[in-house]
Amino acid sequence: MLRQGILRTSCNLAANSTKKLSHSSSPSSPSSSLSILRTMSATSNNNFKPWPKPVVESHGDYRAEAYLEDHIGGKLYSKQHSLPRLPIPAIADTISKLLPTALPLAESDEEKKSYIKACEDFEEQAGELQKRLVERKEGDMKDSSWLQYWWNTLGYLQVRDPSPVNVSYFFHFSDDGTLPQAPTDKSLGVLRAASLLYSTAQFRQLVASGDLPYDAIGRKEPKTPLCSAAYKYMFNACRVPRKVEDTYRIYDPSLNSHVIVACGGKFYSFDFVEKGSGEPLPLEVIEERLQKCVEESKNGPPSPMLGYLTSDDRDKCAEAREELLRVGGTKMEEALNVLESGAVMICLDENEEPVSKKQSSEIFWTGGLSSGHNRWFDKSIQLICTNNGKAGMNGEHSMMDGMPVVGYCDYITKTPYGGVATQSSGRGLNVKGYESADQNVTDIFADCAAELTSSGSHVTAQIDQSKSNFDSLISAHEMQTQSFQGYGSSAIKKMGYSPDAYVQMAMQLATYRLWGEQGGTYEATQVRPFLHGRTETTRTVSPASEAFIKTMGLRPKRDETDPSKRTEKMEQLREAVDSHAKYIGSAAKAMGVDRHLLGLALSVKDGETAPPLFSHPLHGRSKTWRVSTSHLTHPRFDSWGYGEVTPNGVGLAYSIHPDSCMFCITALREHDWPERLSHLLEEALLEMQTLNVLDKAPTSRL
């Protein structure tokens, strides 16, 4: 998905990123990390090969860093050279799929007729554009995806919107029941963070050595391998703000054994793995070093809240970085290199004790007004732990979609704190043989703190402005989580439906009742079976979904007991679900419409007149994603989500568990939509259940 970039640009141009994750529940495009099959057991040989360069700066072209895959080698990258290239559909096929998804959104018969005419003329008008696109695929991009460089730059690195809300996404992990019940000298957040870090070291070791098996999908052998390019941008990585277009730095993991810790708005560094092998340090050592960060954050000298400088408009972030380097000089450059090169960032929110899914989700999404300063939104991965042991992840989306991160989070949540403690103690390592926390924990910006607040520095003013902008951004948004306990995938399958397509129809009905009209709807579908593939759009609007929601009505009709009306609704629901599932199947094969149309639009040269279809009002409406959806189901995720991609829309992340469904709804606060949509989703799901229950109920003989 192109987040606020191409998603908003294709509400403009063509989302997690922010937003969308590359998930779908189609068998050919799984929605859960459990659906992605590892090709063999994952064990590391501890072989960290030093990179040819200690740091690589990416400008958004996967080809430029592909040599690292050959250099690292191993199972992870063993299929890269044999992956097929992203296809380009025929224009006629694209138009035949496009038309049914747009016509239900027409505001008049005249608009509908003119759009049909624009589509009929498009194949001839776009012939030269198609030729250029094919030449791009077979020429300059023959060893990659014809789309990826456009996607990474136009959709992410060039987008100037703030990363929080617009790009970053979050996961909320389930509670760890093995954490101590009785109080200890460390918070539950510190203990949870230490456990997650220990497991992070193990997973990072597999990735950095290439020993992690490549992802694969499919029910039959041989499985279909998925592209592994994104894994290079997972650890020891950071987005770097630049004017006009950001870059992405990835650092040699063999040279960087440290983690970054944010606590109280200050940033610390300490080693958490053995140098060379990458093996995790003993859990007790990691705990003590985390605790040292907590103590230093409370007792040390005050420090500017630099994290706010990563939360602003990207040009303002770039200006702030330039100012930091100007006033801090070499010391600041070294400090930023330490922060950027850290394996991951741990955010210890010692001031937070959320209880509900909503409270936790708000913290993991942006930090909110109380903890937004305790983030560095450019880091590829931020693990967040609160004082009472809640934990989650905030991901930067530019170079890496969600499914590889799901695999990482699956790994680090699989073994709880108690199991990690047993693993660590079983290694028989002498914890006294390691440097003390006093010796190893470093305040990253301590050496240049004085320069930041000197008379000639503008850093304080920039922080104040960025904080004000961040507070306004957060205050302008609201979130609602819906934990629907009525039924889930088990019951939906027994009814004979695809769970994902069925829930998509519930969302269509709920948003129709919210707005009184159908809105353009996006569901992210991964296309990682193709080299450097990211996502394709599955469009939910169709003549079948339109017929279903309009028959159901703007409010429940309570007429399910009428056999003829019930049969009509059931038939339309079945047709709508089947239509959606068919579209997902095409999208998973990279044969949707939106990526192709984007490529054609980008092939128009300066000074040329684009085909009228691109400027048709209905065309713009059909790809304005008022309902931005993505499906991810994981047994150890309580919630997950992202922001809306258009001001008059909603972000709608969802999970379909065997006996329940979870929704995370985001929107601008001015609309007052999330709570109402949460209720309407419950209403729609219960109403659809009633249809199916009554349809199968035996007729009474009394």
ChimeraX attribute file (.defattr): number of C-alpha atoms within 10 A of each C-alpha:
attribute: neighborCount
match mode: 1-to-1
recipient: residues
	/A:1	32
	/A:2	33
	/A:3	33
	/A:4	30
	/A:5	31
	/A:6	26
	/A:7	27
	/A:8	23
	/A:9	20
	/A:10	22
	/A:11	22
	/A:12	15
	/A:13	22
	/A:14	29
	/A:15	34
	/A:16	35
	/A:17	33
	/A:18	31
	/A:19	37
	/A:20	36
	/A:21	34
	/A:22	28
	/A:23	25
	/A:24	25
	/A:25	23
	/A:26	20
	/A:27	16
	/A:28	22
	/A:29	25
	/A:30	23
	/A:31	28
	/A:32	21
	/A:33	23
	/A:34	14
	/A:35	19
	/A:36	22
	/A:37	17
	/A:38	18
	/A:39	17
	/A:40	12
	/A:41	9
	/A:42	15
	/A:43	13
	/A:44	21
	/A:45	12
	/A:46	16
	/A:47	18
	/A:48	22
	/A:49	17
	/A:50	15
	/A:51	16
	/A:52	11
	/A:53	9
	/A:54	14
	/A:55	17
	/A:56	17
	/A:57	16
	/A:58	19
	/A:59	18
	/A:60	24
	/A:61	18
	/A:62	20
	/A:63	17
	/A:64	12
	/A:65	18
	/A:66	15
	/A:67	12
	/A:68	17
	/A:69	18
	/A:70	14
	/A:71	14
	/A:72	21
	/A:73	16
	/A:74	20
	/A:75	19
	/A:76	26
	/A:77	25
	/A:78	17
	/A:79	16
	/A:80	20
	/A:81	12
	/A:82	11
	/A:83	17
	/A:84	17
	/A:85	19
	/A:86	24
	/A:87	16
	/A:88	20
	/A:89	17
	/A:90	12
	/A:91	18
	/A:92	14
	/A:93	13
	/A:94	19
	/A:95	17
	/A:96	13
	/A:97	17
	/A:98	20
	/A:99	20
	/A:100	15
	/A:101	22
	/A:102	23
	/A:103	23
	/A:104	22
	/A:105	22
	/A:106	17
	/A:107	11
	/A:108	9
	/A:109	10
	/A:110	10
	/A:111	16
	/A:112	18
	/A:113	13
	/A:114	14
	/A:115	22
	/A:116	17
	/A:117	13
	/A:118	19
	/A:119	23
	/A:120	16
	/A:121	14
	/A:122	18
	/A:123	19
	/A:124	14
	/A:125	16
	/A:126	20
	/A:127	13
	/A:128	14
	/A:129	21
	/A:130	23
	/A:131	13
	/A:132	17
	/A:133	21
	/A:134	19
	/A:135	14
	/A:136	17
	/A:137	20
	/A:138	15
	/A:139	12
	/A:140	11
	/A:141	17
	/A:142	14
	/A:143	15
	/A:144	24
	/A:145	25
	/A:146	26
	/A:147	22
	/A:148	23
	/A:149	18
	/A:150	18
	/A:151	26
	/A:152	24
	/A:153	21
	/A:154	19
	/A:155	28
	/A:156	29
	/A:157	26
	/A:158	21
	/A:159	27
	/A:160	22
	/A:161	18
	/A:162	22
	/A:163	27
	/A:164	28
	/A:165	27
	/A:166	25
	/A:167	30
	/A:168	28
	/A:169	27
	/A:170	27
	/A:171	27
	/A:172	25
	/A:173	24
	/A:174	17
	/A:175	18
	/A:176	18
	/A:177	11
	/A:178	11
	/A:179	16
	/A:180	13
	/A:181	8
	/A:182	5
	/A:183	8
	/A:184	9
	/A:185	6
	/A:186	14
	/A:187	20
	/A:188	22
	/A:189	26
	/A:190	28
	/A:191	26
	/A:192	26
	/A:193	27
	/A:194	28
	/A:195	26
	/A:196	26
	/A:197	26
	/A:198	25
	/A:199	24
	/A:200	23
	/A:201	23
	/A:202	18
	/A:203	24
	/A:204	24
	/A:205	26
	/A:206	24
	/A:207	27
	/A:208	27
	/A:209	23
	/A:210	27
	/A:211	24
	/A:212	23
	/A:213	21
	/A:214	24
	/A:215	26
	/A:216	19
	/A:217	22
	/A:218	16
	/A:219	12
	/A:220	7
	/A:221	7
	/A:222	10
	/A:223	15
	/A:224	18
	/A:225	23
	/A:226	24
	/A:227	27
	/A:228	22
	/A:229	23
	/A:230	19
	/A:231	21
	/A:232	22
	/A:233	21
	/A:234	24
	/A:235	25
	/A:236	30
	/A:237	28
	/A:238	28
	/A:239	24
	/A:240	21
	/A:241	25
	/A:242	20
	/A:243	14
	/A:244	12
	/A:245	19
	/A:246	23
	/A:247	18
	/A:248	22
	/A:249	20
	/A:250	24
	/A:251	24
	/A:252	23
	/A:253	28
	/A:254	19
	/A:255	18
	/A:256	19
	/A:257	24
	/A:258	25
	/A:259	23
	/A:260	29
	/A:261	33
	/A:262	25
	/A:263	25
	/A:264	23
	/A:265	23
	/A:266	27
	/A:267	28
	/A:268	27
	/A:269	24
	/A:270	22
	/A:271	23
	/A:272	28
	/A:273	24
	/A:274	14
	/A:275	17
	/A:276	16
	/A:277	16
	/A:278	26
	/A:279	20
	/A:280	23
	/A:281	20
	/A:282	25
	/A:283	24
	/A:284	16
	/A:285	22
	/A:286	24
	/A:287	21
	/A:288	19
	/A:289	27
	/A:290	29
	/A:291	22
	/A:292	18
	/A:293	28
	/A:294	24
	/A:295	12
	/A:296	19
	/A:297	20
	/A:298	12
	/A:299	9
	/A:300	13
	/A:301	9
	/A:302	13
	/A:303	17
	/A:304	17
	/A:305	20
	/A:306	25
	/A:307	21
	/A:308	26
	/A:309	28
	/A:310	28
	/A:311	28
	/A:312	25
	/A:313	20
	/A:314	25
	/A:315	20
	/A:316	21
	/A:317	24
	/A:318	21
	/A:319	18
	/A:320	24
	/A:321	20
	/A:322	14
	/A:323	17
	/A:324	22
	/A:325	18
	/A:326	15
	/A:327	20
	/A:328	21
	/A:329	13
	/A:330	12
	/A:331	18
	/A:332	23
	/A:333	15
	/A:334	15
	/A:335	21
	/A:336	16
	/A:337	16
	/A:338	19
	/A:339	25
	/A:340	27
	/A:341	27
	/A:342	25
	/A:343	32
	/A:344	26
	/A:345	30
	/A:346	27
	/A:347	32
	/A:348	30
	/A:349	29
	/A:350	19
	/A:351	13
	/A:352	20
	/A:353	17
	/A:354	17
	/A:355	10
	/A:356	9
	/A:357	18
	/A:358	17
	/A:359	16
	/A:360	24
	/A:361	29
	/A:362	21
	/A:363	26
	/A:364	31
	/A:365	26
	/A:366	26
	/A:367	22
	/A:368	19
	/A:369	16
	/A:370	13
	/A:371	20
	/A:372	25
	/A:373	27
	/A:374	26
	/A:375	33
	/A:376	25
	/A:377	28
	/A:378	24
	/A:379	29
	/A:380	29
	/A:381	26
	/A:382	25
	/A:383	23
	/A:384	32
	/A:385	30
	/A:386	25
	/A:387	20
	/A:388	20
	/A:389	23
	/A:390	24
	/A:391	28
	/A:392	27
	/A:393	23
	/A:394	29
	/A:395	29
	/A:396	28
	/A:397	30
	/A:398	30
	/A:399	26
	/A:400	23
	/A:401	27
	/A:402	26
	/A:403	23
	/A:404	20
	/A:405	21
	/A:406	21
	/A:407	17
	/A:408	19
	/A:409	24
	/A:410	19
	/A:411	16
	/A:412	20
	/A:413	20
	/A:414	14
	/A:415	16
	/A:416	18
	/A:417	24
	/A:418	15
	/A:419	12
	/A:420	20
	/A:421	17
	/A:422	11
	/A:423	15
	/A:424	18
	/A:425	14
	/A:426	10
	/A:427	9
	/A:428	9
	/A:429	12
	/A:430	10
	/A:431	14
	/A:432	8
	/A:433	8
	/A:434	13
	/A:435	13
	/A:436	14
	/A:437	19
	/A:438	12
	/A:439	10
	/A:440	15
	/A:441	23
	/A:442	20
	/A:443	18
	/A:444	23
	/A:445	23
	/A:446	18
	/A:447	12
	/A:448	18
	/A:449	17
	/A:450	14
	/A:451	18
	/A:452	23
	/A:453	16
	/A:454	12
	/A:455	8
	/A:456	9
	/A:457	17
	/A:458	15
	/A:459	23
	/A:460	15
	/A:461	12
	/A:462	19
	/A:463	21
	/A:464	15
	/A:465	16
	/A:466	23
	/A:467	22
	/A:468	13
	/A:469	17
	/A:470	25
	/A:471	17
	/A:472	12
	/A:473	18
	/A:474	19
	/A:475	13
	/A:476	13
	/A:477	18
	/A:478	19
	/A:479	24
	/A:480	22
	/A:481	25
	/A:482	21
	/A:483	18
	/A:484	20
	/A:485	12
	/A:486	13
	/A:487	17
	/A:488	20
	/A:489	21
	/A:490	14
	/A:491	16
	/A:492	20
	/A:493	13
	/A:494	10
	/A:495	14
	/A:496	11
	/A:497	18
	/A:498	21
	/A:499	23
	/A:500	25
	/A:501	23
	/A:502	24
	/A:503	25
	/A:504	24
	/A:505	26
	/A:506	24
	/A:507	25
	/A:508	26
	/A:509	29
	/A:510	26
	/A:511	28
	/A:512	21
	/A:513	23
	/A:514	19
	/A:515	12
	/A:516	13
	/A:517	16
	/A:518	22
	/A:519	24
	/A:520	24
	/A:521	25
	/A:522	27
	/A:523	29
	/A:524	30
	/A:525	33
	/A:526	31
	/A:527	25
	/A:528	31
	/A:529	25
	/A:530	23
	/A:531	25
	/A:532	28
	/A:533	25
	/A:534	30
	/A:535	26
	/A:536	29
	/A:537	30
	/A:538	28
	/A:539	26
	/A:540	29
	/A:541	26
	/A:542	23
	/A:543	18
	/A:544	23
	/A:545	27
	/A:546	23
	/A:547	17
	/A:548	24
	/A:549	25
	/A:550	15
	/A:551	15
	/A:552	23
	/A:553	14
	/A:554	17
	/A:555	15
	/A:556	12
	/A:557	10
	/A:558	10
	/A:559	12
	/A:560	20
	/A:561	12
	/A:562	10
	/A:563	13
	/A:564	11
	/A:565	15
	/A:566	19
	/A:567	15
	/A:568	13
	/A:569	22
	/A:570	18
	/A:571	14
	/A:572	20
	/A:573	25
	/A:574	19
	/A:575	17
	/A:576	26
	/A:577	24
	/A:578	17
	/A:579	18
	/A:580	23
	/A:581	23
	/A:582	14
	/A:583	19
	/A:584	31
	/A:585	18
	/A:586	18
	/A:587	27
	/A:588	25
	/A:589	19
	/A:590	27
	/A:591	25
	/A:592	25
	/A:593	24
	/A:594	21
	/A:595	21
	/A:596	23
	/A:597	21
	/A:598	18
	/A:599	23
	/A:600	23
	/A:601	19
	/A:602	15
	/A:603	18
	/A:604	16
	/A:605	10
	/A:606	7
	/A:607	6
	/A:608	7
	/A:609	8
	/A:610	18
	/A:611	20
	/A:612	15
	/A:613	21
	/A:614	18
	/A:615	11
	/A:616	14
	/A:617	13
	/A:618	21
	/A:619	23
	/A:620	19
	/A:621	18
	/A:622	25
	/A:623	25
	/A:624	26
	/A:625	29
	/A:626	24
	/A:627	25
	/A:628	31
	/A:629	32
	/A:630	30
	/A:631	28
	/A:632	28
	/A:633	26
	/A:634	20
	/A:635	16
	/A:636	16
	/A:637	20
	/A:638	19
	/A:639	27
	/A:640	30
	/A:641	34
	/A:642	36
	/A:643	33
	/A:644	33
	/A:645	34
	/A:646	23
	/A:647	12
	/A:648	14
	/A:649	23
	/A:650	28
	/A:651	30
	/A:652	29
	/A:653	27
	/A:654	25
	/A:655	28
	/A:656	26
	/A:657	19
	/A:658	16
	/A:659	14
	/A:660	16
	/A:661	21
	/A:662	23
	/A:663	23
	/A:664	26
	/A:665	27
	/A:666	27
	/A:667	26
	/A:668	23
	/A:669	14
	/A:670	9
	/A:671	14
	/A:672	13
	/A:673	21
	/A:674	25
	/A:675	15
	/A:676	14
	/A:677	24
	/A:678	21
	/A:679	14
	/A:680	21
	/A:681	23
	/A:682	20
	/A:683	17
	/A:684	23
	/A:685	22
	/A:686	15
	/A:687	18
	/A:688	21
	/A:689	17
	/A:690	15
	/A:691	20
	/A:692	18
	/A:693	12
	/A:694	15
	/A:695	16
	/A:696	9
	/A:697	8
	/A:698	8
	/A:699	8
	/A:700	5
	/A:701	4
	/A:702	3
